[in-house]
Amino acid sequence: MNLSELLAYQSRKYPEKEGIVTPEERLTYQEWNSQVNQFARGLIRLGIQAGDKVIIHMPNTKEFVISYFAIHRLGAIVVPINARLVQNEITYIYDHSDAVALITHELLIDQVRGLADERKGTFIKTGDVDGTWHSFSDILAKEEPLEMVNEAHEDEEASILYTSGTTGQPKGVVFTHKNILTVSSMMAVELEMKPSSRMLHMMPFSHSAPLHLFLAGGTFVGATHIIAPTFTPDLLLELASIERASHFFGAPVAYLMTAKHPKVKETDLSWVKYWTYGGAPLSKKEVQFVREQFETDSLCCLYGLTEAGPSGTLLLPQEHDEKAGSVGKRAALHCEVRIVDEDGQEVGNGQVGEIALKGEGIMKGYYKDEEKTIATFRDGWLLTGDMGEKDEDGYLWVIDRKKDMIISGGVNIYPREVEELLLQHPHIEDVAVVGVPHPDWGETVKAHIVQTGQLTDMENECRRFLQEHLADYKIPKLYEEMEELPRNATGKLLKHRLREQARQA
C-alpha cells in the first residue's frame, strides 16, 4: 500500500461518499480520485517524472489535496511548504530540495513570481495562465480521468517536509509511504476515526500533524475532510457547527482565542468527539477555561515532532483533570518513548533527561545531510532535543528544548520555566529567555520582554515578581525591552537570533 493507492481504494469503496468539503464545493471520493488522475496525467505531460520533487505552496484548499495525491500517483515526491513563506525562504527550499516544479495559489503568486524568472522548472498556479505560469484548472480540464496506478513500495520516499528553521536554515525531513501510513493509522485508532467521521482542517497542511495525522489519517478510514484555507475563531465555530465536525486539531492559541469568542457558548459543538491540540501543552488553568467555554470534556493533547512523523505521546481527555500540562503517560500506537541521559541510559522518574522516540513512523532521515541524520539517532532511537521528566505517576512533562538550556556556573537553567512565570505578569505580553556569554560563569540569563507599556521599572519589577517563585540563580540578570520578538512564518520563536545579537554586542 502507498498513499496514492490508499485514496484509489477509498474511491472504489465509498464512491458516492463526501471526500472533500470546501466553502465553494463538495467532492465525492470518486470525484476527488478522478481529479487526482487528471492532474497527475497533466503533470506527466508537463515533464514531471517519478522521483522528481514537486513543491506545493498553498493554503488548505481543494487544489492542495488534489496536488498532494496526484504527485504521489505519478511516483514523484511531495514537498509541502508553508503558505506564509516569502520568496527568499521558498528559493532556499526549492534549491535545497532539488525541486523541478512548484504549484501555488493565485493569492500567493506575488510571493513566488520571481522564482520562475530565476530558476528552471515547471510553475503552476490556480486561476488563469500568467506568463510562464500554467493554470491548474486548464491542466485539469485537458486530461481524461483514466485510472493511474502507482505501484510504489511502501519503503519508497513519499515526501520531504521542511522544519521551521528556528536554529538556522530549515532541514528537509524525508518520509516514506510506510512512515506516513504508520502515523496515520496510529491517529485513526487512537482518536477513533471512522468512515462517518468528519475532519475539520484549519491548521496548515504544510505541517506534519495536520497533513499526516489528520488528512492522511482521515483518508485511511474514508472520513470526510472539511477544509478551510485559514483559521479564525468565527470560522471554527461556524464550520464545526454547520458541518457537524467530529475531529479538530489546532494549536493551543486557536483554542484560547476561540474560547474568548462571545458566541462560543451559543454554538452547538456537541458533534465534536475529539478536540486535539499540539505544538505546546495547555496549562491546567487554560484547560479549565477552554473546557468551560467549549462545554466539553474531549480535549486531547498530542506530543511529537516533525522528525517523528509526528508520533509520540498523548494525554487523553479523562487524564486532563489531574495531569493538564503533561503530554501523557504512554506512547501512542506504533511508538515507544523513554527519557535518557547523555550516555543514552534511561533515567528514573523525577530525573530530567532527553526524550527519545522509536517506531516505524520516524523519518527516514534529513535530506542531503547524513551527518545530522546520524547525530539525531542513537541505537535506533530518535533524540528529540526536548528535555523532559516523568512524575511519580509516570506522566511525562516537557521541561524545555535541549539547545535552549542555559548552563551558568555549571548549573542547568531551563528558560521555559522562567518564561512561563513572567507571562503570568499582567503587563508582560511576550517573553524570551536565553543564555548569553559571561566571562566568569560561561553563560548568564537574559530576558527579552515585550510589555504593554505599564512597567516603569521593568528590570526591578521582573526581579521582584520572580523572587517569590524561583531560586536566585534562575532569575535573569539582564533584561531588554523589545517591541516584538523575532519569529518565523509559523510563529515559532527564533531564539538563535537573540543569542547572535548578544554575541555581537
N, C-alpha and C positions, 0 to 999 in steps of 0.2 A: 504494500500500500504506500502511496505517496499523496501529497496534498492535492494534486490535480485530480487523481482518481477518487479521492475522498468526495470531492464535490460532484464528480460524474456519477458516482454510486448513489449519492443522496438525490440527485436529479432523476434517476431511474426509480428510486424507491418512493419519493414524495414529489412527483412531477407537478402536481397542482397546488402544492403547499406554498404559502408565502415564504420566500427566502430572504428577500431584501425589501425593507420599507424605508423610504426617504420622504422628505417633505414634498417632493414632486411626483413620485410614482411608487408603484409596488411591482415587484418581480417575483414570479414563482421560481421554485428551484429549477424547473425545466427552462424557463426564460433566462435565468441567470447563467445556467450552464451553456445555453446556446450562444449567448453574447460572449462568453469566455472563449468558445470555439471560434467565433467570428474574429474576435480581436487577436487571438493567437495566430490565426491564419494571416491576418493583416500585418502583424509584426514580422512573420516569416517573409512575407512579400517585400517588406522594407529592408530585409537583410539580417534580421536578428536570428541568431542560431543558438542551438543547445550549448549551454556552458557560458554564454555571454552574460554580463552583468547589466541589469536594467534598473535605473533609479525611478522610484515613484515619489514625486514631490507634490503631495496633495493633502487637503483636509479629508476628514471622513466623508466620503461620497460613494455613490454607486460606481463611479469610474475607478475609484481606488480598488474596491473589492473585485471588480472585473479584471483590472490590470494585474492584480496580485495573482489570481488563479490562472490568468492567461499566460503570464510569464512562466509560471510553473508548467503549464500544459505543453509549451514548446520545449521544455527542458532547460530553460535559462534560469538565472539566479536573480532573485528579487533583492533590491537594496532600497528599503523604505526609509525616507528621511523626513525630519520634522518640517512641517509647512511654514514654520516661522523663521527658518534659517535664511540668512542673506547670502548674496552671491559668492563672496569670498569663502564662506563656510561650505557652500554647495560645491564650489570649484575644487576645494581640497578633497572632498569625499568623491567627487567624480573622477579625479585623477588617481587617488589612492586606491579606489575600488576597481580601477581599470574598466569603468563603465563604457558602454558603447551607445547607450540610449538613455533618454530622460523623458518622463511623462509628467506633465504638470497641469495645474488648473488655470484657466484663463484669468482668474482673480489674482493669481500669484505670478503672472508672467513677467512683471517688472523685476522680480527678484532673481530671475534666471535668463532674461532676454539676452544679455551679453554673453552668456555661456556658449550659445550657438554660434556666435561670431568668433570666439576664441578657441573652441575645441571642435574636433571632428566627432561625428556621431549622428544619431537619429534623434530628432527632437519633436515631441508630440504634445499638444495642448488640447484642452476642451474648447468648445466654441469653434470659430471659423479658422480657416488657414491664415497664417500670418507670416509672410516671407518664407523662410526655410522651415517654419514650424508646421507640421502636419496636423490635421484636425482629427481628434479622437472619434467624433461621430461619423466623419467621412470614411475613416478606416473601417469602422464597424459596418457601415451601410454597404460597402463594396464586397463584403465577403459572405459566403454561404455558411450556415451554422452546422456544417457537416462535422460529425463527431471526430475529434482527435484523441489519440490515446498516448499518454505519457507512461512509458514503461520503466521509468527511473526506479532504481533500487532505493530502499529506504535509507541506506547509508550514504547516498549521494548528497552533495551540497544543495541546499534549497534557498538560503538567504543569507545576507550579511546585514546585521543591524549595527549602527554606529552608536557608541556610548556618548554620553553628554559632553565629554571633554572638560570636566571640572578640574583636571590636573594638567591640561595642555591640549594637544590635538586629540580629537576623538579616535577611538580604536574600533576597528571593524571586527565584529563578533560573528563568527561563521557557525551556522546551524545546518544540520542535515534534516531530511524529511523525518527521520526517526526521532531526532531531538524534539521537533515541534509536535509530532503526533503523541509523543510520550507526555509532554506537559499539557497538551490539550485534553487527552484522556484523563489525566490526573484531575484537572479542574472540573471536567464533566462529572466525574464520580464524586469528588469532594463537595461540590455545590449542587448536586442532584439535578443536573441538566437533563432535559428530556425533549422529545420532538415537540411537545406542547409549550416548551419554554420560549420566552420572548426576551432576547438580549438587547438591552439599551446601551448603545455605544456613543459616548460623548468625549472620551479621552482619546488622544491621537493614536491612530493605528501604527504610527512610526515607532511606538514604544512596545516593548515585548509583552507586557501584561495584557493590554487591550488586544493586541494582534494574536498572540499565541494562545493565551488562556481563554479569551472570550470570543474572538472571531473564529479562530480555528476550533476552540472548544465547543462553541455552539454548533458549528458546522459538523463536528464529529458525531453529534446526535441528531442532526436535522432540525435544529431550532430555527426560529425566525430572528433576523437581525434588523433592529430598528436603528437607523444610522443618522446621526446629526453632525454637521460639519464643525460645530463649536459647542462650548459649554456656556450656559448661563443658568442661574437658578430658575428663572421663568421657564426656560425651555425644558429643563429637567422635570419640573413639576408637571408641565403640560404633557410631555411625551410619556412619562411614567404612568400618568393617569389615563389619558386618552387611548394609548396603545396597549395598556394593561401589561406593562413590562414585568417580567419575573426576576430578572437579574440586572444589576447595575454595578459597574466598577468605577471608582473615582478616587482622586487624591483627597486627603483629609480636608484640604481647603474647599473642595467642592461641597462637601457635607456641611462645613461650618458656615459657608456663605448661604447655602440653601436653607439651613436651619433658622437663619435670621430673616427669611423672606416672610412678609406679612400674610401670605396666603398658604403657607406650608400646612397649617392645621386644617384649612378648609379643603385641601386637595385629597382626593381618595388615592392613597398609596398602598392600599391593602393587597394589591396584586403582587407586590414585590416580595419575593421569597428570600432573597439574599441581597443585602446592601453591603457590598465588599469595598474595602479600601486598602491602599498600599502606598509604598514610597516613604511612609513615615507612620508611626503609630499615633493613635489619638490618646490623649491623657484621660484619666478617669473622669475628670470634670467635663471634658469635651464629649466623652461618650454619653454621660448622663444628659447633657444638653441636647445632643443630636437625637438620642433615643426619645426624649420627651417631646421634642418638636416634630419629629417624624412619626411619633406614636408607633414605635417598632421595637422589637427585641431581636432583630435579624441582622445586626452588624457583624461582619466577619473581617478580620484583619489578615492580610496576606503579606508574608515576608519572603523576599527573594531578590535577585538582581539579574540584570540582562544576561550576564555570562552563564547564569544557571538556568536559563530558558524562558521565563523565570520559574524555578521551583525552589522550595524551601520549607517554611513552616506556616502554620495558620492558627489564629486564635478564633475559636468557634463562638457563635452567638452566646451560648449559655455560659461561656467562660469569662465574658466581659464584666460580670458583676464583681468578681474578685480580682481579676487579673488585667483589667484595662491598662494599656501602656506596654504590656508584654506582647511578644509576637508568637506566643503559643508554647505548647508543651511538646508536641511531636512534629516530626517531619511529615509533609504531605505524601500522598501516594507516589510510588516510584522514586522516593528521595530519602536520603539519610542525612542527619545533621549531628555534628559534635563541636565542642569547643576545645581548641588546642593551644599549647604554649609554643614558644619559639622553636622547640625541638620537634614539634608535631605530636607531642604526647597529650592525651586528653586530660583536661583539668576537672576538678571536682566542683560540686555546687558551691556557689559563693565566691568562686575564683574567676577573675577576668582573663579571657583568652580570645583568640581569633575564631570566628565562626567559620566552619568548613562544611561543605556540602558535597554529596556524591549521588549520582543517579544517571539514567540514560537521557535525561533532558538537558544535561550540562552541555555547553558549547563544544564544538569540535576544536576550536582554538581561535586565536586572533589572526586576522588576515595579514599575511606577509610580515608576521612578527613571531617567529618561532621562539626567540629568546624570552619574550614576555609570556608566551604561552607556557613554556617550561617552568618559568618562575611562579606562575599562578597555580600550578598543580603540585601536589605532594602526595605520592603514593596513591594516585587516582582520585584524591580529594581536591575540590576547588577551594582555594583560600579566598574568602570573600573580601578581605580587607576591613570587615566590620568586627569591632571588639564587642564581646558580649559576656554575660554570665547567667547561670541558672540559679534560681532561688531555691529555698528549701523544699519546694513542691515540684521542682524540676521544670519550671516555666522559664523561658528564655527572654532575657531583656537585652536589647541592643544599647550598648554604652556610647559608642562613638565610632567614627572611621579611624582605622589604624594610622593612616597617613596624617590625620589631624591631631593625633595625640601629641601633647607637649611634654617634653622631658626637661624639667627645670631643677638643677641641683641633684640630678639622679632620681627625682620623684616624678611619677607619671601623673599628668593632669589631663582630664577629658573635657575639651571645650564645650561639648553639648550640655554637660551638667550646668556649667556657668551660664550658657545661653538661655537654657530653659528657665532659670531663675530670673535673669534680667528681663526676659519677655513678660514676666508677671508684673513688672513695674508699670503702673498706669500711664506713664509718659514716655515709655520706650516702645517704638513701633517695630524696629528690626534691629538685629544684633549679630555680629560675627566675632568670634573669639579665636585668635590664632597665636602661635608661638613665634616670637621674633628673636633674633640673635642677641645674646648678652655676654659680655666679656668674661664674667665670673661664673655665671650659672648655666651657661650653654644656651638656654632659652629663657625668656620671661614672657608673661602672659599679657596680651594686648587685646582690648575690646574696641570694636568699631561700632559706634552707636548711631542709629537713626532715631531721633526723638521727635516728639510732637511740638517742641518749642517751649515746653513748660519748665524745663530744668535750667535754672540759672547757674548752678554749680554742678555740672553733670558728673565730674570725676568724683567729688566727695559724696554726692548723693548715691551714686552707684556703689561706692565702697560701703557706705552706711547700710544700704539695702541688702548687700550680700553678707555682711558680717554676722548676721543672725543665723545664716543658713550654711555657710561654707567655712572650711578651715582657711586660715590666713594665707597659706601658700597657694591656694587655688584662686584667690581674688586677684583680678587683673591689676597690674602695677601701672600699665599705660592705657590711655584712652584717646580715642579720636572720634570727633563728631563728623558724620557724613550725611550728605543729602539722600543718597541711596547706596545700597551695596551692589557690587558687581555680580550680575547673574547672566547665565546663558539663555538661549532661546526657550528652553524648557522651564526656566525659573530656578534652576539649581545654582546655589551659591558658588562663586569662583574664588575659593579661599587662596588658591595659589597666587592670584593677582595681589591680594593683600600682603602675602608673605614676600613677594617680589618687591613691592613698594617699600616694605620695611628694610629689606636688604640694601636697596639703593639709596635709602635716606642717609 
